[in-house]
Amino acid sequence: MRFDGVWFRYARRADWTLRAVDAVVEPGQTVVVLGRNGAGKSTLLQLAAGVLRPGRGAVRDRPPTVGWVPERFPADQPFTAGDYLHRMASVRGHDPAEADEWIERLLLTGHTGTRLSDLSKGTAQKVGLAQALTGRPGLLILDEPWEGLDAVARTLIPEIVAEVTATGGMALLSDHRGETAHLPGAIHWSVTDATVQPTAAPPAPSRDEVVIEISVPRASADEAVVRLRASGHAVLGVRDVKGPRSGDSR
């Protein structure tokens, strides 16, 4: 799949969100898209998925079956989780029962009768992931796939990506959690100043390093991640703090 001179902006007189993007994703390849919030990562992924159309240029040779999971799954729909996944399988021309494999693997069995709007964000994200994988996509697009998922589901992401690429499929995903170390062999693109360039993978933690946990106000989290990485630190994850931890002085 090729980005062939792709330009995109959200309004006719707006600044270009992406300019002159020329990039290729090869069969069997995993591409991780890096960049600060607002840089254009999600825009690039939506162009790849065909959700957005370029203002100039074209996205060429997109596989016929695309599995796309946005950063936040649109859960405001009048279906239960099970009904939604079975209907999505039918829409793609597959036996609805094919969705059951992913319902089981993503531990959604206990939620099939729950309305989408009543699911937690993490469970809704798993429903989005299940629908994207039903039908074995030739291109899997995951926008911040680790965001909101429980520990079990997060460990499945590298396994799922590897299954897609092992059969010649392609995977394109964004990441700001520093989880890319779990995707061996991935190449990395950086979105900066509306351009897309290949970049080196973030350094993996060495055996001589230690992990120090800190907490910051939620509103400052993105800025803290950027500053830590700019200082050469590896950010291994971002999570909610659920009450005081053992060892707190208060």
C-alpha positions as CSV (number, residue, x, y, z in Angstrom):
1,M,0.0,0.0,0.0
2,R,1.4,3.4,-1.0
3,F,0.8,7.0,0.1
4,D,1.4,8.7,-3.2
5,G,2.0,12.4,-2.7
6,V,-0.8,12.7,-0.1
7,W,-1.9,16.0,1.2
8,F,-4.8,16.5,3.7
9,R,-6.5,19.3,5.6
10,Y,-9.8,19.5,7.3
11,A,-11.1,22.7,5.7
12,R,-10.4,24.5,2.5
13,R,-8.6,27.4,4.0
14,A,-7.1,25.5,7.0
15,D,-3.4,24.7,7.4
16,W,-2.4,21.3,5.9
17,T,-2.5,18.6,8.5
18,L,-0.3,16.4,6.2
19,R,1.8,17.5,3.3
20,A,3.4,15.5,0.4
21,V,3.4,12.1,2.2
22,D,5.2,9.5,0.2
23,A,5.5,6.2,2.1
24,V,5.0,2.5,1.5
25,V,3.8,-0.4,3.7
26,E,5.0,-3.7,2.4
27,P,3.1,-7.1,2.8
28,G,4.0,-8.7,6.1
29,Q,5.2,-5.4,7.6
30,T,4.3,-3.7,10.8
31,V,4.5,0.1,10.8
32,V,4.3,2.1,14.1
33,V,3.4,5.8,13.7
34,L,4.9,8.1,16.3
35,G,4.4,11.8,17.1
36,R,3.0,14.2,19.6
37,N,-0.7,14.6,20.2
38,G,-2.2,16.6,17.4
39,A,0.7,15.9,15.0
40,G,-1.5,14.0,12.5
41,K,-1.1,10.4,13.5
42,S,-4.8,9.6,13.6
43,T,-5.3,11.5,10.3
44,L,-2.7,9.4,8.6
45,L,-4.3,6.2,9.9
46,Q,-7.8,7.3,8.7
47,L,-6.4,8.1,5.3
48,A,-4.9,4.6,5.2
49,A,-8.2,3.1,6.2
50,G,-10.1,5.0,3.6
51,V,-12.2,6.9,6.2
52,L,-10.7,10.1,5.0
53,R,-9.8,11.1,1.4
54,P,-6.7,13.0,0.5
55,G,-7.1,16.6,-0.7
56,R,-4.2,15.8,-3.2
57,G,-2.5,12.6,-4.1
58,A,-3.9,9.1,-3.4
59,V,-3.6,6.0,-1.2
60,R,-2.9,3.1,-3.6
61,D,-3.1,-0.7,-3.5
62,R,-5.1,-0.8,-0.2
63,P,-6.1,-4.4,0.5
64,P,-9.8,-5.2,0.0
65,T,-10.3,-6.1,3.6
66,V,-9.4,-3.4,6.1
67,G,-9.8,-3.8,9.9
68,W,-9.8,-0.3,11.6
69,V,-10.0,0.4,15.3
70,P,-10.3,4.1,16.1
71,E,-8.8,5.4,19.4
72,R,-12.3,5.6,20.9
73,F,-14.8,3.0,19.7
74,P,-18.2,4.6,18.8
75,A,-20.3,2.8,21.4
76,D,-23.5,5.0,21.0
77,Q,-25.2,2.4,18.9
78,P,-28.5,0.4,19.5
79,F,-27.0,-3.0,19.7
80,T,-25.7,-5.4,22.3
81,A,-22.0,-6.4,21.9
82,G,-22.8,-9.8,20.6
83,D,-25.5,-8.6,18.1
84,Y,-23.1,-5.9,16.8
85,L,-20.2,-8.3,16.2
86,H,-22.4,-10.9,14.5
87,R,-24.0,-8.2,12.3
88,M,-20.6,-6.8,11.4
89,A,-19.5,-10.3,10.3
90,S,-22.6,-10.5,8.1
91,V,-21.9,-7.1,6.6
92,R,-18.5,-8.3,5.5
93,G,-20.0,-11.4,3.9
94,H,-18.9,-13.9,6.6
95,D,-20.8,-16.4,8.7
96,P,-21.8,-14.5,11.9
97,A,-20.4,-17.3,13.9
98,E,-16.9,-16.3,12.8
99,A,-17.1,-13.4,15.3
100,D,-17.3,-15.9,18.1
101,E,-13.6,-16.8,17.9
102,W,-12.7,-13.2,18.8
103,I,-15.4,-12.9,21.4
104,E,-13.7,-15.8,23.2
105,R,-10.1,-14.7,22.7
106,L,-10.8,-11.2,23.9
107,L,-12.8,-12.4,26.9
108,L,-16.0,-10.8,25.7
109,T,-18.3,-13.8,26.3
110,G,-19.8,-12.3,29.5
111,H,-20.6,-9.0,27.7
112,T,-22.4,-10.3,24.6
113,G,-25.8,-9.4,26.0
114,T,-24.7,-5.9,27.2
115,R,-25.7,-2.8,25.2
116,L,-22.7,-1.1,23.6
117,S,-23.5,2.1,25.3
118,D,-23.3,0.4,28.7
119,L,-19.8,-1.0,28.2
120,S,-16.7,0.4,29.9
121,K,-14.3,2.2,27.5
122,G,-11.8,-0.8,27.7
123,T,-14.5,-3.4,27.0
124,A,-15.9,-1.2,24.1
125,Q,-12.4,-1.1,22.7
126,K,-12.2,-4.9,22.7
127,V,-15.5,-5.0,20.8
128,G,-13.9,-2.7,18.3
129,L,-10.9,-4.9,18.0
130,A,-13.0,-8.0,17.6
131,Q,-15.0,-6.5,14.7
132,A,-11.8,-5.4,13.0
133,L,-10.3,-8.9,13.1
134,T,-13.4,-10.8,12.0
135,G,-12.8,-11.8,8.4
136,R,-8.9,-11.7,8.6
137,P,-8.1,-8.2,7.3
138,G,-5.3,-7.7,4.9
139,L,-4.6,-4.4,6.5
140,L,-5.1,-3.9,10.3
141,I,-5.1,-0.3,11.5
142,L,-5.0,0.4,15.2
143,D,-5.1,3.9,16.6
144,E,-3.6,3.8,20.1
145,P,-4.5,0.1,20.5
146,W,-3.3,-0.2,24.1
147,E,-5.3,2.7,25.4
148,G,-8.0,1.7,27.9
149,L,-7.4,-2.0,27.5
150,D,-6.9,-4.4,30.5
151,A,-3.6,-6.1,31.0
152,V,-4.7,-9.4,29.3
153,A,-5.9,-7.6,26.2
154,R,-2.8,-5.5,26.0
155,T,-0.6,-8.6,25.9
156,L,-2.7,-9.9,23.0
157,I,-2.0,-7.0,20.7
158,P,1.6,-8.1,19.6
159,E,0.3,-11.7,19.1
160,I,-2.7,-10.5,17.0
161,V,-0.4,-8.2,14.9
162,A,2.0,-11.0,14.3
163,E,-0.8,-13.3,13.1
164,V,-1.9,-10.7,10.6
165,T,1.6,-10.1,9.2
166,A,2.5,-13.8,9.2
167,T,0.0,-14.4,6.4
168,G,1.2,-11.4,4.3
169,G,-1.1,-8.8,5.9
170,M,0.0,-5.4,6.9
171,A,-0.4,-3.6,10.3
172,L,-0.3,0.1,10.8
173,L,-0.7,1.5,14.3
174,S,0.0,4.6,16.4
175,D,1.5,4.5,19.9
176,H,2.3,7.0,22.6
177,R,2.5,4.5,25.5
178,G,6.0,3.2,24.6
179,E,4.6,-0.3,23.9
180,T,6.4,-0.6,20.6
181,A,9.2,-2.7,22.2
182,H,6.7,-5.5,22.2
183,L,6.5,-5.4,18.4
184,P,9.8,-6.9,17.2
185,G,10.7,-6.1,13.6
186,A,8.4,-3.1,13.3
187,I,9.5,-0.1,11.3
188,H,8.7,3.4,12.6
189,W,7.4,6.6,11.0
190,S,7.4,9.9,12.7
191,V,4.8,12.6,12.0
192,T,6.3,16.0,12.5
193,D,5.5,19.4,11.0
194,A,2.8,17.8,8.8
195,T,5.3,15.5,7.2
196,V,6.0,11.7,7.6
197,Q,9.5,10.4,7.8
198,P,11.1,7.1,8.7
199,T,12.6,7.1,12.2
200,A,14.6,4.9,14.5
201,A,12.7,2.8,17.0
202,P,12.6,4.1,20.6
203,P,15.4,2.6,22.7
204,A,14.4,-0.5,24.6
205,P,15.2,-0.5,28.3
206,S,18.6,-2.1,29.2
207,R,19.3,-4.6,31.9
208,D,21.0,-1.9,33.9
209,E,17.9,0.3,34.1
210,V,15.3,0.6,36.9
211,V,11.6,1.5,36.7
212,I,10.5,4.6,38.7
213,E,6.8,5.3,39.0
214,I,5.6,8.8,39.2
215,S,2.1,10.4,39.1
216,V,1.1,13.7,37.5
217,P,-2.2,15.5,37.1
218,R,-4.3,14.0,34.3
219,A,-4.3,17.3,32.4
220,S,-0.4,17.3,32.4
221,A,0.0,13.7,31.3
222,D,0.7,14.2,27.6
223,E,3.2,17.0,28.3
224,A,5.0,14.9,30.9
225,V,5.3,12.0,28.5
226,V,6.8,14.3,25.8
227,R,9.2,15.9,28.3
228,L,10.4,12.5,29.6
229,R,11.0,11.1,26.2
230,A,12.8,14.3,25.1
231,S,15.1,13.8,28.1
232,G,16.0,10.3,26.8
233,H,13.7,8.3,29.2
234,A,11.6,5.3,28.0
235,V,8.0,5.7,29.0
236,L,6.7,2.2,29.6
237,G,3.1,2.9,30.2
238,V,0.4,5.4,31.3
239,R,-2.4,4.3,33.6
240,D,-4.9,5.6,36.1
241,V,-4.0,5.8,39.7
242,K,-6.8,4.1,41.7
243,G,-6.3,5.5,45.2
244,P,-3.2,5.6,47.3
245,R,-0.6,2.9,46.8
246,S,1.2,1.0,49.5
247,G,4.3,3.0,50.5
248,D,2.5,6.4,50.2
249,S,3.2,8.6,53.2
250,R,-0.3,10.0,53.4
